[in-house]
Amino acid sequence: MKPITPCLWFDTEGEEAAKFYTSLFPNSRITEVTHYGPDTPRPEGTVLTVSFEINGQPFTALNGGPQFTFDEAISFEVRCADQAEVDRYWDAFTDGGEESQCGWVKDRFGVSWQVVPERLYELMSDPDTEKAQRAMQAMLKMRKLDVAELEKAFEQA
């Protein structure tokens, strides 16, 4: 079976978004660009789709028009190795985007991302449920996730 490919519906920004995403993530590239032809809903030669990969995962960007927009019901989770990586992705997504709670951010194209340090999963899955809950409660109060603050809450007695 071929991989499942998310298709992201844009008005006209599909190629710009694909270029942004492939510049941000390692092992990423644009693989194909198609254009509207004659007698189609958009002017001939306008970008129709952009096929791209983010860290090897295929995606399609479709310039389908303004009828549909993104919302937080769908998001992409970015698991980060450390705080520096959290900061790098967070800064890139908030440049023209919008911060939300609990590590969620909407980029300048309206796509929602969860920027999450791996350490959070370790803390929240700790066998000591009281410690894990303290980490969870700290996370719920944050916008950008802060590993040091999560660990501090986890260790508090």
Phi and psi in radians as a Rosetta constraint file:
Dihedral C 1 N 2 CA 2 C 2 CIRCULARHARMONIC -1.287 0.35
Dihedral N 2 CA 2 C 2 N 3 CIRCULARHARMONIC 2.725 0.35
Dihedral C 2 N 3 CA 3 C 3 CIRCULARHARMONIC -1.107 0.35
Dihedral N 3 CA 3 C 3 N 4 CIRCULARHARMONIC 2.645 0.35
Dihedral C 3 N 4 CA 4 C 4 CIRCULARHARMONIC -1.315 0.35
Dihedral N 4 CA 4 C 4 N 5 CIRCULARHARMONIC 2.277 0.35
Dihedral C 4 N 5 CA 5 C 5 CIRCULARHARMONIC -1.963 0.35
Dihedral N 5 CA 5 C 5 N 6 CIRCULARHARMONIC 1.969 0.35
Dihedral C 5 N 6 CA 6 C 6 CIRCULARHARMONIC -1.118 0.35
Dihedral N 6 CA 6 C 6 N 7 CIRCULARHARMONIC 2.392 0.35
Dihedral C 6 N 7 CA 7 C 7 CIRCULARHARMONIC -1.964 0.35
Dihedral N 7 CA 7 C 7 N 8 CIRCULARHARMONIC 2.094 0.35
Dihedral C 7 N 8 CA 8 C 8 CIRCULARHARMONIC -1.771 0.35
Dihedral N 8 CA 8 C 8 N 9 CIRCULARHARMONIC 2.100 0.35
Dihedral C 8 N 9 CA 9 C 9 CIRCULARHARMONIC -1.540 0.35
Dihedral N 9 CA 9 C 9 N 10 CIRCULARHARMONIC 2.057 0.35
Dihedral C 9 N 10 CA 10 C 10 CIRCULARHARMONIC -1.994 0.35
Dihedral N 10 CA 10 C 10 N 11 CIRCULARHARMONIC 2.859 0.35
Dihedral C 10 N 11 CA 11 C 11 CIRCULARHARMONIC -1.287 0.35
Dihedral N 11 CA 11 C 11 N 12 CIRCULARHARMONIC -1.196 0.35
Dihedral C 11 N 12 CA 12 C 12 CIRCULARHARMONIC -2.381 0.35
Dihedral N 12 CA 12 C 12 N 13 CIRCULARHARMONIC -0.017 0.35
Dihedral C 12 N 13 CA 13 C 13 CIRCULARHARMONIC -1.672 0.35
Dihedral N 13 CA 13 C 13 N 14 CIRCULARHARMONIC 0.234 0.35
Dihedral C 13 N 14 CA 14 C 14 CIRCULARHARMONIC -0.990 0.35
Dihedral N 14 CA 14 C 14 N 15 CIRCULARHARMONIC -0.794 0.35
Dihedral C 14 N 15 CA 15 C 15 CIRCULARHARMONIC -1.205 0.35
Dihedral N 15 CA 15 C 15 N 16 CIRCULARHARMONIC -0.722 0.35
Dihedral C 15 N 16 CA 16 C 16 CIRCULARHARMONIC -1.062 0.35
Dihedral N 16 CA 16 C 16 N 17 CIRCULARHARMONIC -0.761 0.35
Dihedral C 16 N 17 CA 17 C 17 CIRCULARHARMONIC -1.115 0.35
Dihedral N 17 CA 17 C 17 N 18 CIRCULARHARMONIC -0.794 0.35
Dihedral C 17 N 18 CA 18 C 18 CIRCULARHARMONIC -1.058 0.35
Dihedral N 18 CA 18 C 18 N 19 CIRCULARHARMONIC -0.717 0.35
Dihedral C 18 N 19 CA 19 C 19 CIRCULARHARMONIC -1.115 0.35
Dihedral N 19 CA 19 C 19 N 20 CIRCULARHARMONIC -0.711 0.35
Dihedral C 19 N 20 CA 20 C 20 CIRCULARHARMONIC -1.102 0.35
Dihedral N 20 CA 20 C 20 N 21 CIRCULARHARMONIC -0.884 0.35
Dihedral C 20 N 21 CA 21 C 21 CIRCULARHARMONIC -1.103 0.35
Dihedral N 21 CA 21 C 21 N 22 CIRCULARHARMONIC -0.738 0.35
Dihedral C 21 N 22 CA 22 C 22 CIRCULARHARMONIC -1.247 0.35
Dihedral N 22 CA 22 C 22 N 23 CIRCULARHARMONIC -0.391 0.35
Dihedral C 22 N 23 CA 23 C 23 CIRCULARHARMONIC -1.395 0.35
Dihedral N 23 CA 23 C 23 N 24 CIRCULARHARMONIC -0.375 0.35
Dihedral C 23 N 24 CA 24 C 24 CIRCULARHARMONIC -1.555 0.35
Dihedral N 24 CA 24 C 24 N 25 CIRCULARHARMONIC -0.654 0.35
Dihedral C 24 N 25 CA 25 C 25 CIRCULARHARMONIC -1.814 0.35
Dihedral N 25 CA 25 C 25 N 26 CIRCULARHARMONIC 2.497 0.35
Dihedral C 25 N 26 CA 26 C 26 CIRCULARHARMONIC -1.193 0.35
Dihedral N 26 CA 26 C 26 N 27 CIRCULARHARMONIC 2.802 0.35
Dihedral C 26 N 27 CA 27 C 27 CIRCULARHARMONIC 0.944 0.35
Dihedral N 27 CA 27 C 27 N 28 CIRCULARHARMONIC 0.784 0.35
Dihedral C 27 N 28 CA 28 C 28 CIRCULARHARMONIC -2.245 0.35
Dihedral N 28 CA 28 C 28 N 29 CIRCULARHARMONIC 2.586 0.35
Dihedral C 28 N 29 CA 29 C 29 CIRCULARHARMONIC -2.859 0.35
Dihedral N 29 CA 29 C 29 N 30 CIRCULARHARMONIC 2.738 0.35
Dihedral C 29 N 30 CA 30 C 30 CIRCULARHARMONIC -1.528 0.35
Dihedral N 30 CA 30 C 30 N 31 CIRCULARHARMONIC 2.299 0.35
Dihedral C 30 N 31 CA 31 C 31 CIRCULARHARMONIC -1.893 0.35
Dihedral N 31 CA 31 C 31 N 32 CIRCULARHARMONIC -0.411 0.35
Dihedral C 31 N 32 CA 32 C 32 CIRCULARHARMONIC -2.886 0.35
Dihedral N 32 CA 32 C 32 N 33 CIRCULARHARMONIC 2.532 0.35
Dihedral C 32 N 33 CA 33 C 33 CIRCULARHARMONIC -2.244 0.35
Dihedral N 33 CA 33 C 33 N 34 CIRCULARHARMONIC 2.233 0.35
Dihedral C 33 N 34 CA 34 C 34 CIRCULARHARMONIC -1.982 0.35
Dihedral N 34 CA 34 C 34 N 35 CIRCULARHARMONIC 2.807 0.35
Dihedral C 34 N 35 CA 35 C 35 CIRCULARHARMONIC -2.246 0.35
Dihedral N 35 CA 35 C 35 N 36 CIRCULARHARMONIC 2.679 0.35
Dihedral C 35 N 36 CA 36 C 36 CIRCULARHARMONIC -1.140 0.35
Dihedral N 36 CA 36 C 36 N 37 CIRCULARHARMONIC 2.481 0.35
Dihedral C 36 N 37 CA 37 C 37 CIRCULARHARMONIC -1.753 0.35
Dihedral N 37 CA 37 C 37 N 38 CIRCULARHARMONIC -2.906 0.35
Dihedral C 37 N 38 CA 38 C 38 CIRCULARHARMONIC -1.216 0.35
Dihedral N 38 CA 38 C 38 N 39 CIRCULARHARMONIC 2.675 0.35
Dihedral C 38 N 39 CA 39 C 39 CIRCULARHARMONIC 0.993 0.35
Dihedral N 39 CA 39 C 39 N 40 CIRCULARHARMONIC 0.765 0.35
Dihedral C 39 N 40 CA 40 C 40 CIRCULARHARMONIC -2.137 0.35
Dihedral N 40 CA 40 C 40 N 41 CIRCULARHARMONIC 2.971 0.35
Dihedral C 40 N 41 CA 41 C 41 CIRCULARHARMONIC -1.117 0.35
Dihedral N 41 CA 41 C 41 N 42 CIRCULARHARMONIC -0.319 0.35
Dihedral C 41 N 42 CA 42 C 42 CIRCULARHARMONIC -2.091 0.35
Dihedral N 42 CA 42 C 42 N 43 CIRCULARHARMONIC 2.822 0.35
Dihedral C 42 N 43 CA 43 C 43 CIRCULARHARMONIC -1.010 0.35
Dihedral N 43 CA 43 C 43 N 44 CIRCULARHARMONIC 2.441 0.35
Dihedral C 43 N 44 CA 44 C 44 CIRCULARHARMONIC -0.942 0.35
Dihedral N 44 CA 44 C 44 N 45 CIRCULARHARMONIC 2.352 0.35
Dihedral C 44 N 45 CA 45 C 45 CIRCULARHARMONIC 1.638 0.35
Dihedral N 45 CA 45 C 45 N 46 CIRCULARHARMONIC -0.246 0.35
Dihedral C 45 N 46 CA 46 C 46 CIRCULARHARMONIC -1.183 0.35
Dihedral N 46 CA 46 C 46 N 47 CIRCULARHARMONIC 2.512 0.35
Dihedral C 46 N 47 CA 47 C 47 CIRCULARHARMONIC -1.091 0.35
Dihedral N 47 CA 47 C 47 N 48 CIRCULARHARMONIC 2.222 0.35
Dihedral C 47 N 48 CA 48 C 48 CIRCULARHARMONIC -1.677 0.35
Dihedral N 48 CA 48 C 48 N 49 CIRCULARHARMONIC -1.038 0.35
Dihedral C 48 N 49 CA 49 C 49 CIRCULARHARMONIC -2.312 0.35
Dihedral N 49 CA 49 C 49 N 50 CIRCULARHARMONIC 2.704 0.35
Dihedral C 49 N 50 CA 50 C 50 CIRCULARHARMONIC -2.283 0.35
Dihedral N 50 CA 50 C 50 N 51 CIRCULARHARMONIC 2.075 0.35
Dihedral C 50 N 51 CA 51 C 51 CIRCULARHARMONIC -1.612 0.35
Dihedral N 51 CA 51 C 51 N 52 CIRCULARHARMONIC 2.305 0.35
Dihedral C 51 N 52 CA 52 C 52 CIRCULARHARMONIC -2.619 0.35
Dihedral N 52 CA 52 C 52 N 53 CIRCULARHARMONIC 2.899 0.35
Dihedral C 52 N 53 CA 53 C 53 CIRCULARHARMONIC -2.174 0.35
Dihedral N 53 CA 53 C 53 N 54 CIRCULARHARMONIC 2.384 0.35
Dihedral C 53 N 54 CA 54 C 54 CIRCULARHARMONIC -1.980 0.35
Dihedral N 54 CA 54 C 54 N 55 CIRCULARHARMONIC 1.992 0.35
Dihedral C 54 N 55 CA 55 C 55 CIRCULARHARMONIC 0.855 0.35
Dihedral N 55 CA 55 C 55 N 56 CIRCULARHARMONIC 0.721 0.35
Dihedral C 55 N 56 CA 56 C 56 CIRCULARHARMONIC 1.531 0.35
Dihedral N 56 CA 56 C 56 N 57 CIRCULARHARMONIC -0.236 0.35
Dihedral C 56 N 57 CA 57 C 57 CIRCULARHARMONIC -1.462 0.35
Dihedral N 57 CA 57 C 57 N 58 CIRCULARHARMONIC 2.157 0.35
Dihedral C 57 N 58 CA 58 C 58 CIRCULARHARMONIC -1.274 0.35
Dihedral N 58 CA 58 C 58 N 59 CIRCULARHARMONIC 2.520 0.35
Dihedral C 58 N 59 CA 59 C 59 CIRCULARHARMONIC -2.415 0.35
Dihedral N 59 CA 59 C 59 N 60 CIRCULARHARMONIC 2.759 0.35
Dihedral C 59 N 60 CA 60 C 60 CIRCULARHARMONIC -2.233 0.35
Dihedral N 60 CA 60 C 60 N 61 CIRCULARHARMONIC 2.335 0.35
Dihedral C 60 N 61 CA 61 C 61 CIRCULARHARMONIC -1.836 0.35
Dihedral N 61 CA 61 C 61 N 62 CIRCULARHARMONIC 2.200 0.35
Dihedral C 61 N 62 CA 62 C 62 CIRCULARHARMONIC -2.013 0.35
Dihedral N 62 CA 62 C 62 N 63 CIRCULARHARMONIC 2.144 0.35
Dihedral C 62 N 63 CA 63 C 63 CIRCULARHARMONIC -1.540 0.35
Dihedral N 63 CA 63 C 63 N 64 CIRCULARHARMONIC 1.523 0.35
Dihedral C 63 N 64 CA 64 C 64 CIRCULARHARMONIC -1.778 0.35
Dihedral N 64 CA 64 C 64 N 65 CIRCULARHARMONIC -0.147 0.35
Dihedral C 64 N 65 CA 65 C 65 CIRCULARHARMONIC 2.016 0.35
Dihedral N 65 CA 65 C 65 N 66 CIRCULARHARMONIC 3.086 0.35
Dihedral C 65 N 66 CA 66 C 66 CIRCULARHARMONIC -1.442 0.35
Dihedral N 66 CA 66 C 66 N 67 CIRCULARHARMONIC 0.053 0.35
Dihedral C 66 N 67 CA 67 C 67 CIRCULARHARMONIC -1.075 0.35
Dihedral N 67 CA 67 C 67 N 68 CIRCULARHARMONIC -0.599 0.35
Dihedral C 67 N 68 CA 68 C 68 CIRCULARHARMONIC -2.148 0.35
Dihedral N 68 CA 68 C 68 N 69 CIRCULARHARMONIC 2.530 0.35
Dihedral C 68 N 69 CA 69 C 69 CIRCULARHARMONIC -2.300 0.35
Dihedral N 69 CA 69 C 69 N 70 CIRCULARHARMONIC 2.880 0.35
Dihedral C 69 N 70 CA 70 C 70 CIRCULARHARMONIC -1.420 0.35
Dihedral N 70 CA 70 C 70 N 71 CIRCULARHARMONIC 2.668 0.35
Dihedral C 70 N 71 CA 71 C 71 CIRCULARHARMONIC -2.497 0.35
Dihedral N 71 CA 71 C 71 N 72 CIRCULARHARMONIC 3.095 0.35
Dihedral C 71 N 72 CA 72 C 72 CIRCULARHARMONIC -1.290 0.35
Dihedral N 72 CA 72 C 72 N 73 CIRCULARHARMONIC -0.047 0.35
Dihedral C 72 N 73 CA 73 C 73 CIRCULARHARMONIC -1.111 0.35
Dihedral N 73 CA 73 C 73 N 74 CIRCULARHARMONIC -0.397 0.35
Dihedral C 73 N 74 CA 74 C 74 CIRCULARHARMONIC -2.174 0.35
Dihedral N 74 CA 74 C 74 N 75 CIRCULARHARMONIC 2.294 0.35
Dihedral C 74 N 75 CA 75 C 75 CIRCULARHARMONIC -2.524 0.35
Dihedral N 75 CA 75 C 75 N 76 CIRCULARHARMONIC 2.856 0.35
Dihedral C 75 N 76 CA 76 C 76 CIRCULARHARMONIC -2.010 0.35
Dihedral N 76 CA 76 C 76 N 77 CIRCULARHARMONIC 2.255 0.35
Dihedral C 76 N 77 CA 77 C 77 CIRCULARHARMONIC -1.613 0.35
Dihedral N 77 CA 77 C 77 N 78 CIRCULARHARMONIC 2.247 0.35
Dihedral C 77 N 78 CA 78 C 78 CIRCULARHARMONIC -1.951 0.35
Dihedral N 78 CA 78 C 78 N 79 CIRCULARHARMONIC 1.892 0.35
Dihedral C 78 N 79 CA 79 C 79 CIRCULARHARMONIC -1.506 0.35
Dihedral N 79 CA 79 C 79 N 80 CIRCULARHARMONIC 2.141 0.35
Dihedral C 79 N 80 CA 80 C 80 CIRCULARHARMONIC -1.888 0.35
Dihedral N 80 CA 80 C 80 N 81 CIRCULARHARMONIC 2.484 0.35
Dihedral C 80 N 81 CA 81 C 81 CIRCULARHARMONIC -1.222 0.35
Dihedral N 81 CA 81 C 81 N 82 CIRCULARHARMONIC -0.574 0.35
Dihedral C 81 N 82 CA 82 C 82 CIRCULARHARMONIC -2.779 0.35
Dihedral N 82 CA 82 C 82 N 83 CIRCULARHARMONIC -3.138 0.35
Dihedral C 82 N 83 CA 83 C 83 CIRCULARHARMONIC -1.110 0.35
Dihedral N 83 CA 83 C 83 N 84 CIRCULARHARMONIC -0.636 0.35
Dihedral C 83 N 84 CA 84 C 84 CIRCULARHARMONIC -1.045 0.35
Dihedral N 84 CA 84 C 84 N 85 CIRCULARHARMONIC -0.712 0.35
Dihedral C 84 N 85 CA 85 C 85 CIRCULARHARMONIC -1.219 0.35
Dihedral N 85 CA 85 C 85 N 86 CIRCULARHARMONIC -0.708 0.35
Dihedral C 85 N 86 CA 86 C 86 CIRCULARHARMONIC -0.973 0.35
Dihedral N 86 CA 86 C 86 N 87 CIRCULARHARMONIC -0.858 0.35
Dihedral C 86 N 87 CA 87 C 87 CIRCULARHARMONIC -1.060 0.35
Dihedral N 87 CA 87 C 87 N 88 CIRCULARHARMONIC -0.732 0.35
Dihedral C 87 N 88 CA 88 C 88 CIRCULARHARMONIC -1.101 0.35
Dihedral N 88 CA 88 C 88 N 89 CIRCULARHARMONIC -0.857 0.35
Dihedral C 88 N 89 CA 89 C 89 CIRCULARHARMONIC -1.188 0.35
Dihedral N 89 CA 89 C 89 N 90 CIRCULARHARMONIC -0.737 0.35
Dihedral C 89 N 90 CA 90 C 90 CIRCULARHARMONIC -1.031 0.35
Dihedral N 90 CA 90 C 90 N 91 CIRCULARHARMONIC -0.823 0.35
Dihedral C 90 N 91 CA 91 C 91 CIRCULARHARMONIC -1.075 0.35
Dihedral N 91 CA 91 C 91 N 92 CIRCULARHARMONIC -0.722 0.35
Dihedral C 91 N 92 CA 92 C 92 CIRCULARHARMONIC -1.144 0.35
Dihedral N 92 CA 92 C 92 N 93 CIRCULARHARMONIC -0.775 0.35
Dihedral C 92 N 93 CA 93 C 93 CIRCULARHARMONIC -1.255 0.35
Dihedral N 93 CA 93 C 93 N 94 CIRCULARHARMONIC -0.599 0.35
Dihedral C 93 N 94 CA 94 C 94 CIRCULARHARMONIC -1.396 0.35
Dihedral N 94 CA 94 C 94 N 95 CIRCULARHARMONIC -0.210 0.35
Dihedral C 94 N 95 CA 95 C 95 CIRCULARHARMONIC -1.190 0.35
Dihedral N 95 CA 95 C 95 N 96 CIRCULARHARMONIC 1.693 0.35
Dihedral C 95 N 96 CA 96 C 96 CIRCULARHARMONIC 1.502 0.35
Dihedral N 96 CA 96 C 96 N 97 CIRCULARHARMONIC -0.018 0.35
Dihedral C 96 N 97 CA 97 C 97 CIRCULARHARMONIC -1.821 0.35
Dihedral N 97 CA 97 C 97 N 98 CIRCULARHARMONIC -2.767 0.35
Dihedral C 97 N 98 CA 98 C 98 CIRCULARHARMONIC -2.493 0.35
Dihedral N 98 CA 98 C 98 N 99 CIRCULARHARMONIC 2.171 0.35
Dihedral C 98 N 99 CA 99 C 99 CIRCULARHARMONIC -1.218 0.35
Dihedral N 99 CA 99 C 99 N 100 CIRCULARHARMONIC 2.630 0.35
Dihedral C 99 N 100 CA 100 C 100 CIRCULARHARMONIC -2.370 0.35
Dihedral N 100 CA 100 C 100 N 101 CIRCULARHARMONIC -2.844 0.35
Dihedral C 100 N 101 CA 101 C 101 CIRCULARHARMONIC -1.562 0.35
Dihedral N 101 CA 101 C 101 N 102 CIRCULARHARMONIC 2.773 0.35
Dihedral C 101 N 102 CA 102 C 102 CIRCULARHARMONIC 1.027 0.35
Dihedral N 102 CA 102 C 102 N 103 CIRCULARHARMONIC 0.588 0.35
Dihedral C 102 N 103 CA 103 C 103 CIRCULARHARMONIC 1.502 0.35
Dihedral N 103 CA 103 C 103 N 104 CIRCULARHARMONIC 0.120 0.35
Dihedral C 103 N 104 CA 104 C 104 CIRCULARHARMONIC -1.601 0.35
Dihedral N 104 CA 104 C 104 N 105 CIRCULARHARMONIC 2.488 0.35
Dihedral C 104 N 105 CA 105 C 105 CIRCULARHARMONIC -2.580 0.35
Dihedral N 105 CA 105 C 105 N 106 CIRCULARHARMONIC 2.525 0.35
Dihedral C 105 N 106 CA 106 C 106 CIRCULARHARMONIC -1.860 0.35
Dihedral N 106 CA 106 C 106 N 107 CIRCULARHARMONIC 2.195 0.35
Dihedral C 106 N 107 CA 107 C 107 CIRCULARHARMONIC -1.344 0.35
Dihedral N 107 CA 107 C 107 N 108 CIRCULARHARMONIC 3.101 0.35
Dihedral C 107 N 108 CA 108 C 108 CIRCULARHARMONIC -1.124 0.35
Dihedral N 108 CA 108 C 108 N 109 CIRCULARHARMONIC -0.219 0.35
Dihedral C 108 N 109 CA 109 C 109 CIRCULARHARMONIC -1.681 0.35
Dihedral N 109 CA 109 C 109 N 110 CIRCULARHARMONIC -0.088 0.35
Dihedral C 109 N 110 CA 110 C 110 CIRCULARHARMONIC 1.643 0.35
Dihedral N 110 CA 110 C 110 N 111 CIRCULARHARMONIC 0.027 0.35
Dihedral C 110 N 111 CA 111 C 111 CIRCULARHARMONIC -1.422 0.35
Dihedral N 111 CA 111 C 111 N 112 CIRCULARHARMONIC 2.342 0.35
Dihedral C 111 N 112 CA 112 C 112 CIRCULARHARMONIC -1.598 0.35
Dihedral N 112 CA 112 C 112 N 113 CIRCULARHARMONIC 2.425 0.35
Dihedral C 112 N 113 CA 113 C 113 CIRCULARHARMONIC -2.281 0.35
Dihedral N 113 CA 113 C 113 N 114 CIRCULARHARMONIC 2.578 0.35
Dihedral C 113 N 114 CA 114 C 114 CIRCULARHARMONIC -1.943 0.35
Dihedral N 114 CA 114 C 114 N 115 CIRCULARHARMONIC 2.023 0.35
Dihedral C 114 N 115 CA 115 C 115 CIRCULARHARMONIC -1.800 0.35
Dihedral N 115 CA 115 C 115 N 116 CIRCULARHARMONIC 1.830 0.35
Dihedral C 115 N 116 CA 116 C 116 CIRCULARHARMONIC -2.235 0.35
Dihedral N 116 CA 116 C 116 N 117 CIRCULARHARMONIC 2.203 0.35
Dihedral C 116 N 117 CA 117 C 117 CIRCULARHARMONIC -1.275 0.35
Dihedral N 117 CA 117 C 117 N 118 CIRCULARHARMONIC 2.452 0.35
Dihedral C 117 N 118 CA 118 C 118 CIRCULARHARMONIC -0.941 0.35
Dihedral N 118 CA 118 C 118 N 119 CIRCULARHARMONIC -0.577 0.35
Dihedral C 118 N 119 CA 119 C 119 CIRCULARHARMONIC -1.027 0.35
Dihedral N 119 CA 119 C 119 N 120 CIRCULARHARMONIC -0.579 0.35
Dihedral C 119 N 120 CA 120 C 120 CIRCULARHARMONIC -1.040 0.35
Dihedral N 120 CA 120 C 120 N 121 CIRCULARHARMONIC -0.748 0.35
Dihedral C 120 N 121 CA 121 C 121 CIRCULARHARMONIC -1.123 0.35
Dihedral N 121 CA 121 C 121 N 122 CIRCULARHARMONIC -0.665 0.35
Dihedral C 121 N 122 CA 122 C 122 CIRCULARHARMONIC -1.115 0.35
Dihedral N 122 CA 122 C 122 N 123 CIRCULARHARMONIC -0.803 0.35
Dihedral C 122 N 123 CA 123 C 123 CIRCULARHARMONIC -1.124 0.35
Dihedral N 123 CA 123 C 123 N 124 CIRCULARHARMONIC -0.762 0.35
Dihedral C 123 N 124 CA 124 C 124 CIRCULARHARMONIC -1.287 0.35
Dihedral N 124 CA 124 C 124 N 125 CIRCULARHARMONIC -0.298 0.35
Dihedral C 124 N 125 CA 125 C 125 CIRCULARHARMONIC -1.789 0.35
Dihedral N 125 CA 125 C 125 N 126 CIRCULARHARMONIC 0.168 0.35
Dihedral C 125 N 126 CA 126 C 126 CIRCULARHARMONIC -1.083 0.35
Dihedral N 126 CA 126 C 126 N 127 CIRCULARHARMONIC 2.470 0.35
Dihedral C 126 N 127 CA 127 C 127 CIRCULARHARMONIC -1.075 0.35
Dihedral N 127 CA 127 C 127 N 128 CIRCULARHARMONIC -0.417 0.35
Dihedral C 127 N 128 CA 128 C 128 CIRCULARHARMONIC -1.412 0.35
Dihedral N 128 CA 128 C 128 N 129 CIRCULARHARMONIC 1.709 0.35
Dihedral C 128 N 129 CA 129 C 129 CIRCULARHARMONIC -1.141 0.35
Dihedral N 129 CA 129 C 129 N 130 CIRCULARHARMONIC -0.504 0.35
Dihedral C 129 N 130 CA 130 C 130 CIRCULARHARMONIC -1.158 0.35
Dihedral N 130 CA 130 C 130 N 131 CIRCULARHARMONIC -0.749 0.35
Dihedral C 130 N 131 CA 131 C 131 CIRCULARHARMONIC -1.115 0.35
Dihedral N 131 CA 131 C 131 N 132 CIRCULARHARMONIC -0.789 0.35
Dihedral C 131 N 132 CA 132 C 132 CIRCULARHARMONIC -1.041 0.35
Dihedral N 132 CA 132 C 132 N 133 CIRCULARHARMONIC -0.716 0.35
Dihedral C 132 N 133 CA 133 C 133 CIRCULARHARMONIC -1.158 0.35
Dihedral N 133 CA 133 C 133 N 134 CIRCULARHARMONIC -0.629 0.35
Dihedral C 133 N 134 CA 134 C 134 CIRCULARHARMONIC -1.121 0.35
Dihedral N 134 CA 134 C 134 N 135 CIRCULARHARMONIC -0.689 0.35
Dihedral C 134 N 135 CA 135 C 135 CIRCULARHARMONIC -1.113 0.35
Dihedral N 135 CA 135 C 135 N 136 CIRCULARHARMONIC -0.742 0.35
Dihedral C 135 N 136 CA 136 C 136 CIRCULARHARMONIC -1.083 0.35
Dihedral N 136 CA 136 C 136 N 137 CIRCULARHARMONIC -0.787 0.35
Dihedral C 136 N 137 CA 137 C 137 CIRCULARHARMONIC -1.095 0.35
Dihedral N 137 CA 137 C 137 N 138 CIRCULARHARMONIC -0.674 0.35
Dihedral C 137 N 138 CA 138 C 138 CIRCULARHARMONIC -1.122 0.35
Dihedral N 138 CA 138 C 138 N 139 CIRCULARHARMONIC -0.758 0.35
Dihedral C 138 N 139 CA 139 C 139 CIRCULARHARMONIC -1.051 0.35
Dihedral N 139 CA 139 C 139 N 140 CIRCULARHARMONIC -0.688 0.35
Dihedral C 139 N 140 CA 140 C 140 CIRCULARHARMONIC -1.129 0.35
Dihedral N 140 CA 140 C 140 N 141 CIRCULARHARMONIC -0.329 0.35
Dihedral C 140 N 141 CA 141 C 141 CIRCULARHARMONIC -1.644 0.35
Dihedral N 141 CA 141 C 141 N 142 CIRCULARHARMONIC -0.089 0.35
Dihedral C 141 N 142 CA 142 C 142 CIRCULARHARMONIC -1.717 0.35
Dihedral N 142 CA 142 C 142 N 143 CIRCULARHARMONIC 2.763 0.35
Dihedral C 142 N 143 CA 143 C 143 CIRCULARHARMONIC -1.676 0.35
Dihedral N 143 CA 143 C 143 N 144 CIRCULARHARMONIC -1.492 0.35
Dihedral C 143 N 144 CA 144 C 144 CIRCULARHARMONIC -1.272 0.35
Dihedral N 144 CA 144 C 144 N 145 CIRCULARHARMONIC 2.349 0.35
Dihedral C 144 N 145 CA 145 C 145 CIRCULARHARMONIC -1.340 0.35
Dihedral N 145 CA 145 C 145 N 146 CIRCULARHARMONIC 2.365 0.35
Dihedral C 145 N 146 CA 146 C 146 CIRCULARHARMONIC -2.044 0.35
Dihedral N 146 CA 146 C 146 N 147 CIRCULARHARMONIC 1.912 0.35
Dihedral C 146 N 147 CA 147 C 147 CIRCULARHARMONIC -1.029 0.35
Dihedral N 147 CA 147 C 147 N 148 CIRCULARHARMONIC -0.780 0.35
Dihedral C 147 N 148 CA 148 C 148 CIRCULARHARMONIC -1.070 0.35
Dihedral N 148 CA 148 C 148 N 149 CIRCULARHARMONIC -0.719 0.35
Dihedral C 148 N 149 CA 149 C 149 CIRCULARHARMONIC -1.225 0.35
Dihedral N 149 CA 149 C 149 N 150 CIRCULARHARMONIC -0.624 0.35
Dihedral C 149 N 150 CA 150 C 150 CIRCULARHARMONIC -1.112 0.35
Dihedral N 150 CA 150 C 150 N 151 CIRCULARHARMONIC -0.777 0.35
Dihedral C 150 N 151 CA 151 C 151 CIRCULARHARMONIC -1.158 0.35
Dihedral N 151 CA 151 C 151 N 152 CIRCULARHARMONIC -0.663 0.35
Dihedral C 151 N 152 CA 152 C 152 CIRCULARHARMONIC -1.083 0.35
Dihedral N 152 CA 152 C 152 N 153 CIRCULARHARMONIC -0.832 0.35
Dihedral C 152 N 153 CA 153 C 153 CIRCULARHARMONIC -1.084 0.35
Dihedral N 153 CA 153 C 153 N 154 CIRCULARHARMONIC -0.714 0.35
Dihedral C 153 N 154 CA 154 C 154 CIRCULARHARMONIC -1.035 0.35
Dihedral N 154 CA 154 C 154 N 155 CIRCULARHARMONIC -0.731 0.35
Dihedral C 154 N 155 CA 155 C 155 CIRCULARHARMONIC -1.473 0.35
Dihedral N 155 CA 155 C 155 N 156 CIRCULARHARMONIC -0.266 0.35
Dihedral C 155 N 156 CA 156 C 156 CIRCULARHARMONIC -1.057 0.35
Dihedral N 156 CA 156 C 156 N 157 CIRCULARHARMONIC 2.441 0.35
